[in-house]
Amino acid sequence: MGDNSELRQAVVTWLRNAPTLRPTPQAITDEALAMRPQWETLSNAVAQAAPIADHRDLYTKSDGDWLPAHRALLGQSGLGDATRLLAQGAPVPEEEVADSFVAFCTAPAPAVEDWLLLTGDLPEGTRIPLGRYSLQTFTADELRQMGPMPALRTLQPGGLNFQMLEGAPFIHAPDPSRASERSGAPWFDFTGPRPEAQHWRALLPLILWSPELLHVDTVFDVERGREFGLHPNHVPITLQVYENPYGSPEEVEVRETGSFHIASAELPRLEAFCTAVTAKIDAVMDGATRRPRLPRRRALRLERAARHLLQAHQRTRSDYGVWEQEIDELHLDYVIALEALMASPDDKHEGVTERIRSRASALFLTPSLRASVGKIVQEAYSARSKYVHGDVLKDQDESKRLTCLRQLRLIVRQIVLRWLVLTPYDTQDLAPLLDAAADGTGRARTIDEPLRAFFKATPPQDAARL
C-alpha cells in the first residue's frame, strides 16, 4: 500500500476550513469549482494517490484534461456531507472522515450488486447460498459500512435507520454486466421486467420452503464502500406498542416483517433445502442452451411458472388481504404456472383440463390428497375459463373466493416443488410418467420413492403437512 499521508492531510485541511463556508450543498460545490487553495491541494493529492489509470471512475474531462471530479469527490464519497455538517456546527469526527475518504479514493472500484430487501424474520448471522446469490442478515454496523463515511450515518436527520434493519433478510449478488446507476430504484419504479421476476432463481427456493408469504420490499444497488442505495422511504414500517418504564403505552416504529419466520434451529434445514432446490433449478435451466427441443422448452416452462408464481405472491400481502378486483387475476397467474409445468409438447388440444388435473393429482402420495388436489385444480380451471371469457363468479362471496385462492396458492407451490424433484433433465418428458402413474403403472418407482427420499433428506418447513 502506498503512502497516502499527503491525501489524508489535504482532507483534514479541507475539513478544518469547512466552518468558514455557507452550509448548503451548492455553496460547497461552488467553493470546490472555484479551486480555492484547500480544494486544489486536495484534488492534486487525489491525482497522486489515485491516478486515472487505476481509478477512472473518479475523473472527468475538463477543457481537454482529465481531472478529479468534484461530483465523485464531494458527492459520492460523502465528503460534501461532512463539509456541510461541519459548516452547520455538527460534531463531525474529522480524522475518521479523512480515513474514509482516503479509502474511497484508493480502493478498487467495487462491482455493482443487486440487493433485495425481503419481508421476514431470520436469525442473526444467517448466510445461505442461493446459486450466485446469497440470503443474508446483517448487524446495523455491517450495513453502515456498506456506504461511504459510516461515521456520518447517525448525524444526518432523515437518513436510513440501520437499527431498524438489524436482522432484516437481504438477497444480494454481484451484477458484473451492469455499470453503476446509483438509482436505488424501488421495485414499483423499476423499468423493464419486475425485479421479483428477474431474480426468480433466488426467490423460488424460499417460496417453496415455507407456505408463509414472502415479499420483495425493494430492489436497489450497492457498491460496497461507496453506495448503499436503499432509501429510507422504501423500508415498510409499522407501529408497535410498548409499555415504557412509567407504565404508559408508547408507539415505536419497527420494520414490518410479515409472517415469514425462520428459527435458529431451522437454519441447517433451510440451507440444505435451498441447496437441493437450487441444484435442481440449475439442472433444468442448463437445458435452455442445449440443442434438443425438450430441455429448452422445459427450462422456458419452469421460468414461466416461477415468474407467475412470484408475481402472484408479490401481489398477495396476506391470505385474506388481496384486493377483490385482483382475485381473478392472481387466480389466473396460478393456473398459468400450473399449466406451464403440467403440459407436454406432445399434448393434443383436446382434453387439456383433464390432463392437467390428472397429472397434478399424480404428484401427491395418498389417494385422499390426490382426490383433494384434483378437485381444487378442476375448480381452478372452471374459474379460469369463466374469467377469461368475461363471466363473473356470482355464486361466491369475497371470503369464499379468498379461501379458494389460498388453497390454490398452496397447491401450486407444492406442484412446483414436486415437479422439480421428479422432472428428468435429459430428453425424457415427465408428463408420460405422470400419466402412467395416474393409471396405476410404475407409481412407486417413478413418483413415490423419489418424493419420499427428497422429503426425508431435505424437508421443507411444512414437511409435516405433506
C-alpha positions in Angstrom: 0.0 0.0 0.0 1.4 3.4 -0.9 1.9 6.4 1.4 -1.4 8.3 1.4 -0.4 10.8 4.2 -0.5 13.8 1.8 -4.0 12.9 0.7 -5.1 12.4 4.3 -3.6 15.7 5.4 -5.3 17.5 2.4 -8.7 16.2 3.5 -8.1 17.3 7.1 -7.1 20.8 6.0 -10.2 21.0 3.8 -12.5 19.9 6.6 -10.9 22.4 9.0 -11.8 25.1 6.5 -15.4 23.9 6.4 -16.8 26.2 9.3 -16.0 29.2 7.1 -18.3 28.0 4.3 -22.0 28.5 3.9 -23.8 25.2 4.9 -25.5 24.5 1.6 -24.5 21.8 -0.9 -24.4 24.4 -3.7 -22.1 26.8 -1.8 -19.7 23.9 -1.0 -19.7 22.8 -4.7 -19.0 26.4 -5.8 -16.1 26.6 -3.4 -14.6 23.5 -4.9 -15.3 24.6 -8.5 -13.6 27.9 -7.7 -10.5 25.9 -6.9 -9.7 27.5 -3.6 -6.2 26.6 -2.3 -7.6 23.9 0.1 -9.5 22.2 -2.7 -6.7 22.5 -5.3 -4.4 20.8 -2.8 -6.9 18.1 -2.1 -7.5 17.5 -5.9 -3.8 17.3 -6.6 -3.4 14.8 -3.7 -6.1 12.6 -5.2 -4.4 12.6 -8.6 -1.2 11.5 -6.9 -2.7 8.8 -4.7 -5.3 7.5 -7.2 -4.1 8.0 -10.7 -6.6 7.9 -13.6 -5.1 4.7 -14.9 -6.4 2.8 -11.9 -9.4 4.9 -10.8 -11.1 6.1 -14.0 -14.4 6.5 -12.1 -13.0 9.4 -10.0 -12.2 11.6 -13.0 -13.9 13.8 -15.5 -12.7 15.6 -18.6 -12.5 19.4 -18.3 -11.0 21.7 -21.1 -9.3 18.7 -22.6 -7.7 17.5 -19.4 -8.8 14.6 -17.1 -9.2 16.0 -13.5 -10.6 14.5 -10.3 -14.4 15.1 -10.5 -16.0 17.2 -7.7 -19.2 15.1 -8.2 -17.2 11.9 -7.1 -15.0 13.6 -4.5 -17.8 15.6 -2.8 -21.0 13.7 -3.6 -20.3 10.0 -4.0 -17.6 9.9 -1.3 -19.7 11.7 1.3 -17.1 14.4 1.8 -19.6 17.1 0.8 -22.0 15.9 3.5 -19.2 16.0 6.1 -18.3 19.5 4.9 -21.9 20.7 5.2 -22.3 19.2 8.7 -19.1 20.9 9.9 -20.4 24.2 8.4 -23.6 23.7 10.4 -21.5 23.2 13.6 -22.2 19.4 13.9 -19.6 17.3 15.8 -18.0 15.5 12.8 -15.1 13.2 13.6 -12.6 14.7 11.1 -9.9 12.0 11.4 -12.4 9.2 10.8 -13.9 11.1 7.8 -10.3 11.6 6.4 -9.6 7.9 6.7 -12.9 7.0 4.9 -12.2 9.5 2.1 -8.7 8.0 1.5 -10.2 4.5 1.4 -12.9 5.7 -1.0 -10.3 7.1 -3.4 -7.6 4.5 -3.3 -9.7 1.3 -3.1 -10.5 -0.5 -6.4 -13.9 0.4 -7.8 -16.4 -2.2 -6.4 -18.7 -4.2 -8.6 -22.4 -3.2 -8.7 -24.5 -5.6 -6.7 -28.2 -6.2 -6.9 -29.8 -6.2 -3.4 -33.3 -7.2 -2.5 -34.8 -6.3 0.9 -37.3 -9.0 1.9 -40.1 -9.3 4.4 -39.4 -11.9 7.1 -37.7 -12.5 10.4 -34.4 -14.5 10.2 -31.8 -15.2 12.9 -28.7 -13.1 13.3 -25.7 -14.3 11.2 -27.8 -16.0 8.5 -25.9 -16.6 5.3 -27.2 -19.1 2.8 -26.0 -19.5 -0.8 -28.7 -19.5 -3.5 -26.7 -20.1 -6.6 -24.9 -16.9 -7.5 -27.0 -15.1 -4.8 -26.7 -15.1 -1.0 -29.5 -14.8 1.6 -28.0 -12.9 4.5 -28.8 -10.9 7.6 -26.5 -8.1 8.8 -25.9 -6.2 12.0 -26.6 -2.4 11.9 -22.9 -1.7 11.9 -22.2 -4.1 9.0 -24.9 -2.2 7.0 -23.4 1.2 7.8 -20.0 0.0 6.5 -21.6 -0.7 3.1 -21.7 3.0 2.1 -19.1 5.8 2.3 -18.5 7.8 5.5 -20.1 5.4 8.1 -19.3 8.0 10.8 -21.9 10.4 9.3 -24.8 7.9 9.3 -26.0 8.9 12.7 -25.5 12.7 12.1 -27.9 13.2 9.2 -31.6 13.6 10.1 -34.0 11.6 7.9 -31.3 9.1 6.9 -31.6 5.3 6.9 -32.3 3.8 10.3 -29.9 0.9 10.4 -31.1 -0.3 13.7 -34.4 -0.9 12.2 -32.8 -3.1 9.5 -30.8 -5.2 12.0 -31.6 -8.9 11.1 -33.6 -7.9 8.0 -33.2 -10.6 5.3 -31.4 -9.4 2.1 -30.7 -11.3 -1.1 -27.7 -10.0 -2.9 -25.4 -10.8 -5.8 -22.8 -9.1 -7.9 -24.0 -7.9 -11.3 -20.8 -7.5 -13.4 -22.7 -6.9 -16.6 -24.2 -3.6 -15.3 -22.5 -0.3 -14.8 -23.2 1.9 -11.7 -26.5 3.6 -11.9 -26.8 4.8 -8.3 -30.5 4.8 -8.7 -31.7 2.9 -5.7 -35.0 2.5 -7.6 -37.7 0.5 -5.7 -39.5 -2.3 -7.3 -42.6 -0.2 -8.1 -40.4 2.3 -10.1 -38.4 -0.4 -11.8 -38.2 -0.2 -15.6 -38.3 -3.4 -17.5 -39.2 -6.8 -16.0 -40.4 -6.7 -12.4 -37.4 -7.4 -10.1 -39.0 -10.4 -8.4 -39.3 -11.9 -11.9 -35.7 -11.0 -12.7 -34.4 -12.7 -9.6 -36.8 -15.7 -9.5 -34.0 -18.2 -9.3 -33.0 -16.9 -5.8 -36.6 -16.3 -4.6 -38.2 -19.6 -5.7 -36.4 -21.9 -3.2 -37.6 -19.6 -0.3 -41.2 -19.7 -1.5 -41.0 -23.5 -1.9 -39.6 -23.8 1.6 -42.5 -22.2 3.5 -46.2 -21.8 3.0 -45.9 -18.3 4.6 -45.9 -15.4 2.2 -42.5 -13.8 1.3 -42.3 -10.5 -0.4 -39.7 -8.3 -2.1 -40.0 -4.9 -0.4 -37.5 -3.1 -2.6 -34.6 -3.7 -5.0 -31.6 -1.4 -5.0 -27.9 -1.1 -6.0 -25.0 -1.5 -3.6 -21.3 -0.6 -4.4 -19.6 -1.6 -1.2 -17.8 1.3 0.5 -19.4 3.7 -2.0 -23.1 3.4 -2.3 -25.9 1.8 -0.3 -28.8 2.7 -2.4 -31.7 1.8 0.0 -33.9 4.8 0.5 -35.5 5.1 4.0 -38.9 5.6 2.4 -38.7 2.2 0.8 -38.5 0.3 4.1 -42.0 -0.8 5.1 -42.7 0.2 8.8 -45.4 -0.4 11.3 -46.1 0.8 14.8 -45.5 -1.4 17.8 -46.9 -0.5 21.2 -44.6 -0.9 24.2 -45.1 -0.1 27.8 -42.5 2.4 28.9 -40.8 2.4 32.4 -43.6 4.7 33.7 -46.3 2.2 32.8 -47.7 4.2 29.8 -48.0 2.8 26.3 -45.5 4.1 23.8 -45.6 3.7 20.0 -42.3 2.7 18.3 -41.7 2.4 14.5 -40.4 -1.0 13.6 -39.8 -2.8 10.3 -42.8 -4.7 9.0 -41.7 -8.3 8.9 -44.8 -10.2 7.8 -45.4 -13.9 8.6 -42.2 -15.5 7.0 -40.2 -16.6 10.1 -37.2 -18.8 10.4 -36.0 -20.0 13.8 -32.3 -20.6 14.5 -32.8 -24.4 14.8 -34.3 -24.4 11.3 -31.3 -22.8 9.5 -29.4 -26.0 8.7 -32.6 -27.5 7.3 -33.3 -24.3 5.3 -29.7 -24.3 3.9 -29.9 -28.0 2.9 -33.3 -27.5 1.3 -32.2 -24.3 -0.7 -29.0 -26.1 -1.8 -31.0 -29.1 -3.1 -33.7 -27.0 -4.8 -31.2 -24.6 -6.4 -29.3 -27.5 -7.8 -32.5 -28.8 -9.4 -33.4 -25.4 -10.8 -29.9 -25.1 -12.3 -30.1 -28.5 -13.8 -33.4 -27.7 -15.6 -32.2 -24.2 -16.7 -29.0 -25.7 -18.1 -31.3 -27.1 -20.8 -32.0 -23.6 -22.1 -28.7 -23.7 -24.0 -29.0 -27.3 -25.3 -29.9 -28.4 -28.8 -32.7 -30.8 -28.1 -36.1 -29.1 -28.1 -37.5 -30.7 -24.9 -34.8 -29.4 -22.5 -35.1 -25.9 -23.9 -38.9 -25.9 -23.6 -38.7 -27.4 -20.1 -36.4 -24.5 -19.0 -38.7 -21.9 -20.5 -41.7 -23.5 -18.8 -40.1 -23.5 -15.4 -39.1 -19.9 -15.8 -42.7 -19.0 -16.9 -44.2 -20.9 -14.0 -41.8 -19.3 -11.5 -42.5 -15.8 -12.8 -46.3 -16.2 -12.5 -46.0 -17.7 -9.1 -43.8 -14.9 -7.8 -45.9 -12.3 -9.4 -49.0 -13.6 -7.6 -47.0 -13.8 -4.3 -45.9 -10.2 -4.6 -49.5 -9.0 -5.0 -50.7 -11.1 -2.1 -49.9 -9.1 1.1 -51.7 -11.7 3.2 -54.0 -14.6 2.5 -57.1 -12.5 3.1 -55.5 -9.2 2.1 -56.0 -9.4 -1.7 -57.9 -6.6 -3.5 -61.2 -8.0 -4.7 -60.5 -6.7 -8.1 -57.3 -8.7 -8.3 -58.5 -12.1 -7.0 -59.3 -13.4 -10.5 -56.0 -12.1 -12.0 -54.0 -13.9 -9.3 -56.1 -17.0 -9.8 -55.1 -16.8 -13.5 -51.4 -16.5 -12.5 -51.5 -19.7 -10.5 -53.3 -21.6 -13.3 -50.7 -20.4 -15.9 -47.9 -21.6 -13.6 -49.7 -24.9 -13.2 -50.3 -25.4 -16.9 -46.7 -24.4 -17.8 -45.4 -27.4 -15.8 -48.1 -30.0 -16.4 -48.4 -29.6 -20.1 -46.3 -31.6 -22.6 -45.1 -30.7 -26.0 -46.8 -33.8 -27.4 -50.2 -32.9 -26.0 -53.2 -32.5 -28.3 -55.6 -29.6 -27.8 -58.5 -31.7 -26.7 -58.9 -32.7 -23.0 -56.3 -30.2 -21.6 -58.2 -29.6 -18.3 -58.4 -33.3 -17.6 -54.8 -34.0 -18.4 -53.6 -31.1 -16.1 -55.9 -32.3 -13.3 -54.8 -35.9 -13.6 -51.0 -35.1 -13.8 -51.2 -32.6 -10.9 -53.0 -35.1 -8.8 -50.5 -37.9 -9.6 -47.8 -35.8 -7.9 -49.3 -36.5 -4.4 -48.6 -39.5 -2.3 -52.0 -40.5 -0.9 -55.4 -41.2 -2.5 -57.1 -38.6 -0.3 -54.6 -35.9 -1.3 -54.9 -36.9 -4.9 -58.6 -36.5 -4.8 -58.4 -33.2 -3.0 -55.9 -31.8 -5.4 -57.9 -33.0 -8.4 -61.0 -31.1 -7.1 -59.0 -27.9 -6.5 -57.4 -28.0 -9.9 -60.8 -28.7 -11.6 -62.4 -25.8 -9.8 -59.4 -23.6 -10.7 -59.8 -24.3 -14.4 -63.5 -23.7 -14.2 -63.0 -20.3 -12.6 -60.2 -19.5 -15.0 -62.5 -20.3 -18.0 -65.2 -18.0 -16.7 -62.8 -15.2 -16.0 -61.0 -15.2 -19.4 -64.4 -15.4 -21.2 -65.7 -12.3 -19.3 -68.0 -14.1 -16.8 -68.4 -13.1 -13.2 -68.3 -15.6 -10.3 -71.6 -14.5 -8.8 -72.1 -17.6 -6.7 -69.1 -16.9 -4.4 -68.7 -14.1 -1.8 -65.3 -12.5 -1.3 -64.2 -14.6 1.6 -65.0 -17.8 -0.2 -63.0 -16.6 -3.2 -60.0 -15.7 -1.0 -60.2 -19.1 0.6 -60.1 -20.8 -2.8 -57.2 -18.6 -3.9 -55.2 -19.6 -0.8 -55.9 -23.3 -1.4 -54.8 -22.9 -5.0 -51.6 -21.0 -4.0 -50.6 -23.7 -1.6 -51.3 -26.5 -4.1 -49.4 -24.8 -6.9 -46.4 -24.2 -4.6 -46.4 -28.0 -3.8 -46.8 -28.9 -7.5 -43.8 -26.7 -8.5 -41.6 -28.3 -5.8 -42.7 -31.9 -6.7 -42.2 -31.2 -10.4 -38.6 -30.0 -9.6 -37.9 -33.2 -7.6 -39.2 -35.5 -10.3 -38.6 -33.9 -13.6 -35.9 -35.6 -15.8 -33.0 -33.3 -17.0 -32.4 -35.2 -20.3 -34.7 -35.7 -23.2 -37.3 -37.7 -21.3 -40.6 -35.9 -20.5 -42.2 -36.0 -17.1 -45.8 -35.9 -18.4 -45.9 -39.6 -19.7 -44.6 -40.7 -16.3 -47.4 -38.8 -14.5 -50.0 -40.2 -17.0 -48.8 -43.7 -16.3 -48.8 -43.1 -12.5 -52.4 -41.8 -12.8 -53.3 -45.1 -14.4 -51.5 -47.1 -11.6 -48.4 -48.0 -13.7 -45.0 -47.8 -12.0 -46.1 -45.2 -9.5 -44.0 -46.4 -6.6 -40.7 -46.3 -8.5 -41.2 -43.1 -10.6 -43.2 -40.9 -8.1 -43.5 -42.1 -4.5 -39.9 -43.3 -3.9 -38.2 -40.1 -5.2 -40.6 -37.8 -3.4 -40.2 -39.6 -0.1 -36.4 -39.7 -0.4 -36.3 -35.9 -1.1 -38.7 -35.0 1.7 -36.8 -37.2 4.1 -33.3 -35.8 3.2 -34.3 -32.1 2.7 -37.8 -31.5 4.1 -39.4 -28.0 3.7 -40.7 -26.1 6.7 -44.2 -27.6 6.4 -43.0 -31.2 5.9 -45.5 -32.5 8.5 -48.3 -31.4 6.2 -47.1 -33.3 3.2 
